[in-house]
Amino acid sequence: MPVRERTDMLTYWMPYMEGSPYVLAAFADPVHYQAAAALVVDPAPDVLVRVFLLFERLAVPVAVSGCLAAEAARVGVLRREGARLAVLEWGGMEVVRP
């Protein structure tokens, strides 16, 4: 994500995460995100990036596995040489367990 958009997203979500000793954060798989919330843009953009943050407040740390770099590489770039219309959608939600 470009710096401004990344900063806007962090500025929005950080207050929701404050006050918890630990926060587990992950991004929804773009395929699953599209299946759950289809998006059609007309006219169709040259580049479409959808980022959905899922986070959970934790009382204790947990071990996680995976590679953020590998996940980030799948998202692609927002600004592509020659792209006339680029769309970036970002959102998120807190995961609350009973």
C-alpha positions in Angstrom: 0.0 0.0 0.0 1.2 3.5 -0.6 2.5 5.3 2.4 -0.5 7.7 2.8 -3.1 4.9 2.6 -1.1 2.7 4.9 -0.8 5.5 7.5 -4.6 6.2 7.2 -5.4 2.6 7.9 -3.1 2.4 10.9 -4.3 5.7 12.2 -7.9 4.4 12.0 -7.4 1.0 13.6 -4.8 1.7 16.3 -7.2 3.3 18.8 -9.3 0.1 18.6 -6.3 -2.0 19.5 -5.0 0.1 22.4 -5.5 -1.0 25.9 -4.9 -4.6 25.3 -1.6 -6.2 26.3 -1.4 -8.2 23.1 -3.1 -8.1 19.7 -3.2 -10.8 17.1 -3.5 -9.2 13.6 -3.8 -10.9 10.2 -5.1 -10.0 6.8 -8.0 -11.9 5.1 -7.1 -13.9 2.1 -8.2 -11.8 -0.9 -10.0 -14.8 -2.4 -12.0 -15.4 0.8 -12.7 -11.6 1.1 -14.0 -11.4 -2.5 -16.2 -14.5 -1.8 -17.7 -13.0 1.4 -18.1 -9.4 0.0 -18.1 -9.2 -3.7 -17.1 -5.9 -5.3 -17.8 -4.7 -8.8 -16.4 -1.4 -10.0 -17.6 0.2 -13.1 -15.7 1.1 -15.1 -13.4 -1.8 -14.2 -10.1 -0.5 -12.7 -6.7 -1.5 -14.1 -5.6 -2.4 -10.6 -7.9 -3.4 -7.7 -6.4 -4.1 -4.2 -8.7 -5.0 -1.3 -7.1 -5.3 2.2 -9.2 -6.5 5.2 -7.6 -6.6 8.6 -8.8 -9.0 11.3 -7.6 -8.5 14.8 -8.2 -10.1 18.2 -7.3 -8.7 21.6 -5.3 -11.2 23.7 -4.5 -11.4 27.4 -1.4 -13.5 26.7 0.9 -13.9 23.7 0.3 -16.8 21.3 2.6 -18.5 18.9 1.8 -18.0 15.2 3.2 -19.5 12.1 3.4 -18.3 8.5 5.3 -15.7 6.6 4.1 -12.2 6.3 6.5 -11.5 3.4 5.0 -14.3 1.4 1.5 -13.1 2.0 2.4 -9.5 1.2 3.8 -10.6 -2.2 0.4 -12.0 -3.2 -1.3 -8.6 -2.8 0.6 -7.0 -5.6 1.1 -3.3 -6.2 -1.4 -0.5 -6.2 0.3 1.7 -8.7 1.3 0.0 -11.9 3.1 1.7 -14.8 0.4 2.7 -17.3 -2.6 2.1 -15.0 -5.2 4.7 -15.5 -7.5 3.7 -12.7 -6.4 2.1 -9.5 -8.8 1.2 -6.6 -7.7 0.5 -3.0 -10.3 -0.6 -0.5 -9.3 -1.2 3.1 -11.3 -2.3 6.0 -11.3 -4.5 9.0 -13.0 -5.9 12.1 -12.2 -7.1 15.6 -12.7 -10.8 16.2 -14.5 -11.4 19.4 -14.7 -14.9 20.9 -17.4 -15.8 23.4 
